[in-house]
């Protein structure tokens, strides 16, 4: 789990995520790109991103909560 702060125009470059990620916009607005599909995420909105290529850009000053979901392994 992590808190992400983005200023307007600030970007998180494209990266490969091997698991699902939940993003909750606490404040502001961002553009999230998942596997080439760009969507807007506004205050108090949530997106569940499938594994794949992920990038983000601040539209306004934004604070987000990111939670990475790893598959449950009964062996652990």
Rosetta blueprint (number, residue, H / E / L):
1 X L
2 X E
3 X E
4 X E
5 X E
6 X E
7 X L
8 X L
9 X L
10 X L
11 X E
12 X E
13 X E
14 X E
15 X E
16 X E
17 X E
18 X L
19 X L
20 X E
21 X E
22 X E
23 X E
24 X E
25 X E
26 X E
27 X E
28 X L
29 X E
30 X E
31 X E
32 X E
33 X E
34 X E
35 X L
36 X L
37 X E
38 X E
39 X E
40 X E
41 X E
42 X E
43 X L
44 X L
45 X L
46 X E
47 X E
48 X E
49 X E
50 X L
51 X L
52 X E
53 X E
54 X E
55 X E
56 X E
57 X E
58 X E
59 X L
60 X L
61 X L
62 X E
63 X E
64 X E
65 X E
66 X E
67 X E
68 X E
69 X E
70 X L
71 X L
72 X L
73 X L
74 X L
75 X L
76 X L
